[in-house]
């Protein structure tokens, strides 16, 4: 009896399988034709995920760790102390002043990139905030609908077809690439020339006084820059944060190029 039951079960299973296959065959005949894949499996690699080439990974990872320690044990404590002792309205005013000075860089690079609308907007922002905003202490331009256009020479080089080059993590400045590092040098040179011309126009100050003021402004600007930057190393608690930041940085620069 058990043998007969097993045979019945096998026959029922075979019938069910045959019915299922027949149903599949019937269903497949009613499906639309298969659309060929746009990409082959061989194309789906890490390099395809918009990663900037990283042949200097050893150096970059060491520098990333250095920046993490510098940020955690020096910069952030200084910034936290600055935020604790400085009233919020004064923090905003200092940020506005430095952002207004940065409009010179934005304006120059808008011109280099032949961006007519952005050039006029940036010029309007600078004039408005410098006059009505009392030297940039306030930002009435934004409330008037003139949004800030953040441009740098790295973007200008990209506009004229210069590739990003290899991934590069800079001390203090953080994740970058070869092209943007060159752009940073040009923008810093422009900033230095502007600061020097301002000191020369004032006159009456000794070289030592000029140096003290210059170093103080640089220190305050560094603190304010970190104050405005919300990124925190290891803030994601993601074990592969280095690669995530590398990818996000490349995507961010791509989006900026589309503006």
Buried (B, 14 or more C-beta within 10 A) or exposed (E): EEEEEEEEEEEEEEEEEEEEEEEEEEEEEEEEEEEEEEEEEEEEEEEEEEBBBBEBBEEBEEBBEEBBEBBEEEBBEBBEEBEEEBEEEEBBBBBBBBBBBBBBBBBBBBBBBEBEEBBEBBBBBBBBBBEEBEEBBBBBBBEEEBEBBBBBBBBBBBBEEBEBBBBBBBEEEBBBBBBBBBBBEBBEEBBEEEBEEEBEEEEEEEEEEBEEBBEEEEEBBBBBBBBEEEEEBEEEEEEEBBBEBBBBBBEEBEEBEEE
